[in-house]
Amino acid sequence: MDRAKTASAVNLALWPPLRALSGWRVKDLNGDLAAGVTLAAIAIPEQMATARLGGFAPEIGFFTFVAGSVAFALLGANRQLSAGADSTITPLFVGGLALIATSGSPHYLALAAMLALMVGLLVALSGIFRLGWIADLLSVPVTTGFLAGISVHIMVSQLPGLLGLPSQSGETLRRVGEIAANIHLTNLWSLALGLGVFAIILVAERVSARIPAALIGMVLATLAVTTLGLKNRGVEVLGALPNGFPTPGLPLVSFEDARALVPLALLIAIVVMVQTAATSRSFAPQNG
């Protein structure tokens, strides 16, 4: 009986949240609260913008961040990572789903929800069965080239927002051509706001890595939009979130649709594992 209790206590101690709290003290509360507020202030607008990058409503990014944070707090084993919508994964979602459903349609949203659940299940299974070694199968040049391509896609897709131009669709080169053709319609307020935030982040990083540059830039940009009435000057804003949380439920998709999502889910799960492994290793020398 004592052995069973001991084994149970040991297994419980291995649960990630309890393991993370093993060395926690009350005096750490202030630092944790500051870190939590800073992360939320930076991540929530970023998540809403990432949702828009994929053609979803901004509030979907917010709810994704909440759900991902809760799930990672309960199941994650890394103290340096946070979970949520990712701008490098979003183009994969959009590109794959566009082959099956019309962007923005109820069918498209249902498939996106099912794909997210499938990716989460695959990543969870990889952790249970210790399949993290899969992340080492992709060579550094392949991973670097893939992420560089995604970065170009993100920059091109975000240029219209920076310049205050209408959002473009289609292939990347076609988007570049349309942006160049409409460059004379640039909203100088939007451009100044974007370049100002970029300058704040760049200068802060050169001064000290401890400066919350993104948070400072976001606060100053929000104040500028409010005090100068930039919304009335053509600067697009994300808008307010709807009140309340959505009703939980499983997406209604056919077996054929779910089967069609399997290859895409496998690809995204592998990319997630590669990114997570790379980020974790970058923090390993700093945090043991």
N, C-alpha and C positions, 0 to 999 in steps of 0.2 A: 504493500500500500504506500509506504514511504517512497519507494522507488518510483511508483507511478506519479506521485505528487511532485517529486523532484524533476522527473522528465517533463511533466506538464509545465512546471515553472520555467524550466530551461527553454522549452519551445515558445512559451509566451514571451520570454525575454528576447527571443530572436525576432519578434514581430517588429518591423521597421520603426513605427512610432515610438515604441518603448525603448528600442535600442538607441534612437536618436536622443531620447530624454534621459538617458542613463547618467550623463554628466551635467545635466541642466540644473541651474541654481536660480533662486528668486532674483538675484541681482542681474541675471541675464535678461529679465523681462523687458527692461527699457530698450535695450539694443534690439531685441526681437520685434518689439512693437514698431520701432523706427524702421527696421528693415521691411516689415510687413506693409506699413503705410507707403513706403517708398516704392516697393515692388508693385503694389496695387495702383498707385498713381501713374506709374510708367506703363505697366502691362495692360491695364484696362483700355486706355485709348489705342494702344498698339494692337490689342486683340480685335477691337472694333474696326480698325483700319484694315487688318488682315482679312476679316470677314468680307469687307467691301472689295478687297482684292480678288476674292473668289466669287464675287457676284451675289453674296448673301447679305441679308439685313444686318446692320451693325450690332444689334442686340444678340445675334447668334454668337458673335465673337465673345461677348461678355459672358453669356451662359456657358460657353465652351470653357472659358478660363475658370469659372467657378467650379464646374464639374471636374475639370482636369486637376485643379488644385486640391480638391477634397480627395479625389481618387489617389493622387500621388502622395498626399499626406498619410493615407492609410496603407498604401501598398509600396510606395517608393522607398528606396534604400540609400539615396544620395542626398546629402544636406545642401549641396550647392545648386541643384537643378530645380526648375519650376516647370510646370506642365501647362500647355494651352495650345491654341492655334499657332501654327508656324508658317511664316511667309515663304519658306523654301519648300514646304510640303503642299501649300495651297495650290500652286500651279499644277502639280501632279493630280490633285483632286479634280481641278477644273478641266484639265486636258482629258483625263480619263472619262469623267462623267459626261463631257460634251459629246462623246461618241455614242452614248446610250440614250440620253434624254436632252430635252431643250432647256437651256440655262434659265433659271428662275421659275420654272414650272413646279407644281406640287410633286410631280414624279421625280424631278431633279433633286428636290430637297429631301425626299424620302430615300433616294439612292445615296445621297451624301451622308445622311444619318446612318444608314446601314453600313456604308463603307467605313465610317468612323468606328462603329462597333466592331466590325471585322478586324480592322487594324489594331484596335485596343486588345481584342482577344488574342490575336497572334503575338503581340508584344508581351502580353501577360504569360502566355504559354512558353514563350522563349525564355522568360525569367524563371518560370517553374522548372523547366527542363534544362536550365543552364545552357542555353544556345547562344550566349553572347559572343562565342567565338566566330559566329557567322559574320560579324562586323569586320573581322580581320581578313575575310576572303577577298574583299574589294581592295585593289591596290590604291595607293595614295594618288597617282596621276588620274586614275578613273574617277575617284571621289572628288578630287579638286576640279577636274574638268566639268563634272556634273554640277557641282555647286556654283562654278563660275557661270555656266549656262543659265542656271536658275537666277543668279544675281542679275545678269543682263536682262532677263525676262522681267524681273521685278522692277528694275530701274526704268525700263521702257514703259511698263504699265503704270508707273507712278508719275511719270513726267507730266501727263495732262493735269493731274491734281496740283503739281507744283507750279505749273504755268497758268493754271486757271482755265484750261481748255476742256472741251467736252471729252468724256471718256471714249477711248477708241477700242475696237474689237478686231479680231482677226490675227493673222500671223505677225510676228515681231517686226519683220522688215516692212510690212505694210503699215504697221502702226507708226514706225519711225517716219515713213514718207508722209503720212497724214499729219503728224505733229509738225514736221518741217513746213508743210504747206500752210498750216494755220498759226505759225509762230508769231505772225504779226498781230494776232488777237490775244497775245499774252496779257494776263491780268497782273500788273506790276505789284499790286498789294499782295497777291498770293505768292509771287516770286520773292518779294522782299521778306515775307514772313518765313518762307521755307529756308531761304539762304541765311536768315538771321538765326534760326534754330540750329542749322548746320554749323554756323560759325561758333555758336556758344558751345556746342558739343566738342568741336575740334580744339578750341582754346582750352577748355576745361581738361580735356584728356592730356594736353601737353603740360598743364600746370600740375595736376595731381589726379591719379586714378581714383582717389577717394571722393572726389567732387561728384555729386549726383547730377551730371550734366543734362541727361535726358529729362529729369524731373524739373530742373531749373528752366530748360528750354520750353517744356510744356506749359509750366505756370506762366512764364512771361508771354508766350504766344496766346494763351487763353485770355490774359489781361489785355493784350493788344486788341484781340478780336472784340472783346466786350467794351472797352473804353473808347475805341476808335470807330465802333460800329462797322467793322469790316464785313460783316455778313451782308450789309446793304451795299457794299462796294464790290460785290461779286465773289467774295471769298467763301468757298463752300465749307460748311461745318458738318460734323457728324450728327448733331441733334441729340435730343433727350432720349433716354431709355424708357421703354414702356414700364408701367407699374406692375409689380408681381412677377412670379416665375411661371414659365410654361408648364403645362400638365405633362408629367412623365408618361412615356408610352413607347412602344416598339414601332419602328417604321413599317408600313405595309408595302412590301415589295414581293414580286413573284419569285418562284424558285429559279426561273430562268435568269432573271435580273441578278439575283444573289450569286448565281454561278458565274455570270459574266463579270462580276466584281472581284472574284477570287484572285486572278492574276494581278490586278491593280493593287489589291490589299496586300498581297505578298511583297510587291515592289516597294510600296510605301512603308511597310513594316521594316523591311531591310534598311531603307534609307533612314528611318527613325533610329534604328539601332546603331547605325554607323555614326550619325550625328551625336547621339547620346554618348557613345563610347569616346568619340573625339573630345567632346566637351568635358566629360568626366576626367579624362586623362590630362587635359590641360590644367585642371585644378588640383590634380593629385600631388604635384611637387609643392604646392602652396599649403595644402591641408593634410599632408601625410597620407 
